[in-house]
Amino acid sequence: MVSQAAAQQIQIWPIDRLVFFARNPRKNDAAVDRMCGSIREFGFKIPVLAGSDGEVVDGHLRLKAARKLGITEGPPKRTSRGEPKDRSGATESLDRWEPGLRRRKKKHLAQRRSGELK
């Protein structure tokens, strides 16, 4: 049996391999400069959570800042459920604090599974 830690390996990927979740409901472009300052001061400490296909599950703001800073490689943390159809569990715990977000993501996943979305 593979431990959860082993299933979530940290690797170094080219930043261009990471793809934003197209329907990310958060609008945080105003915070990119602050995140750039944080990365400059402390480094790229928290990996971007991504699936095996490179789609970002969590860390859109960090990825935007890294691209703005010209960082070419980063440490994405692959989800143990790396396939797109299995990502709802990985995002649920991240979105508990934002009430409508979880409902919108579940609706999107249901549409994606039924073939309404590609």
C-alpha positions as CSV (number, residue, x, y, z in Angstrom):
1,M,0.0,0.0,0.0
2,V,1.4,3.4,-1.0
3,S,1.3,6.1,1.7
4,Q,-0.5,9.3,1.1
5,A,2.8,11.2,1.3
6,A,4.3,9.0,-1.4
7,A,1.3,9.4,-3.6
8,Q,1.7,13.2,-3.4
9,Q,5.3,13.6,-4.6
10,I,6.8,17.0,-5.1
11,Q,8.5,17.3,-8.4
12,I,9.9,20.3,-10.3
13,W,8.0,21.1,-13.5
14,P,8.3,23.8,-16.1
15,I,5.8,26.5,-15.1
16,D,4.4,26.4,-18.6
17,R,3.2,22.8,-18.0
18,L,0.7,24.1,-15.4
19,V,-2.7,25.1,-16.8
20,F,-5.2,27.3,-15.0
21,F,-8.6,25.7,-14.2
22,A,-10.6,27.5,-16.8
23,R,-13.6,28.0,-14.6
24,N,-11.8,29.2,-11.5
25,P,-14.3,31.6,-9.9
26,R,-11.8,33.5,-7.9
27,K,-10.9,37.0,-9.2
28,N,-7.6,37.8,-7.5
29,D,-5.6,39.7,-10.1
30,A,-5.3,42.6,-7.7
31,A,-3.3,40.4,-5.3
32,V,-0.7,39.3,-7.8
33,D,1.8,42.0,-6.9
34,R,1.5,41.3,-3.2
35,M,2.1,37.6,-3.9
36,C,5.1,38.5,-6.0
37,G,6.5,40.4,-3.0
38,S,6.0,37.4,-0.8
39,I,7.7,35.1,-3.2
40,R,10.6,37.5,-3.6
41,E,10.9,37.7,0.2
42,F,10.3,34.1,1.3
43,G,10.7,32.1,-1.9
44,F,8.2,29.7,-3.6
45,K,7.5,27.8,-0.4
46,I,4.0,26.5,-1.0
47,P,3.6,24.2,-4.1
48,V,0.8,24.6,-6.6
49,L,-1.6,21.7,-6.3
50,A,-2.1,20.2,-9.7
51,G,-3.4,17.1,-11.4
52,S,-1.4,14.7,-13.5
53,D,-2.4,16.7,-16.6
54,G,-1.1,19.9,-15.1
55,E,-4.5,21.5,-14.4
56,V,-4.2,23.6,-11.3
57,V,-6.5,22.6,-8.4
58,D,-5.1,25.2,-5.9
59,G,-2.5,27.9,-6.3
60,H,-3.7,30.0,-9.2
61,L,-2.5,33.2,-7.5
62,R,1.0,31.7,-6.8
63,L,1.2,30.6,-10.4
64,K,0.2,34.0,-11.7
65,A,2.9,35.6,-9.5
66,A,5.5,33.1,-10.6
67,R,4.8,33.8,-14.2
68,K,5.0,37.5,-13.6
69,L,8.3,37.1,-11.9
70,G,9.7,35.1,-14.8
71,I,10.1,31.9,-12.7
72,T,10.5,29.1,-15.2
73,E,10.2,26.0,-12.9
74,G,8.2,25.3,-9.8
75,P,7.3,22.6,-7.4
76,P,3.7,21.5,-8.1
77,K,2.3,19.0,-5.7
78,R,0.4,16.4,-7.7
79,T,-2.9,15.3,-6.1
80,S,-3.2,11.7,-5.2
81,R,-6.4,11.9,-7.2
82,G,-4.7,13.4,-10.2
83,E,-7.3,12.7,-12.9
84,P,-9.7,15.4,-13.7
85,K,-12.8,13.4,-12.9
86,D,-11.6,12.7,-9.3
87,R,-10.6,16.2,-8.2
88,S,-13.7,17.2,-6.3
89,G,-12.3,15.7,-3.1
90,A,-9.1,17.6,-3.3
91,T,-10.8,20.9,-3.8
92,E,-13.6,20.5,-1.2
93,S,-11.4,20.9,1.8
94,L,-9.7,24.0,0.2
95,D,-13.1,25.7,-0.4
96,R,-14.9,25.1,2.8
97,W,-14.6,28.7,3.9
98,E,-16.1,30.2,0.7
99,P,-19.8,29.2,0.7
100,G,-21.0,29.4,-2.9
101,L,-17.7,28.2,-4.4
102,R,-18.1,24.5,-3.5
103,R,-21.6,24.4,-5.0
104,R,-20.5,26.0,-8.3
105,K,-17.5,23.6,-8.6
106,K,-19.7,20.6,-8.0
107,K,-22.1,21.8,-10.6
108,H,-19.2,22.3,-13.0
109,L,-17.9,18.8,-12.3
110,A,-21.3,17.2,-12.9
111,Q,-21.6,19.0,-16.2
112,R,-18.1,17.9,-17.2
113,R,-18.9,14.3,-16.3
114,S,-22.1,14.3,-18.2
115,G,-20.4,15.5,-21.3
116,E,-22.0,19.0,-21.3
117,L,-18.5,20.6,-20.9
118,K,-15.2,19.6,-22.4
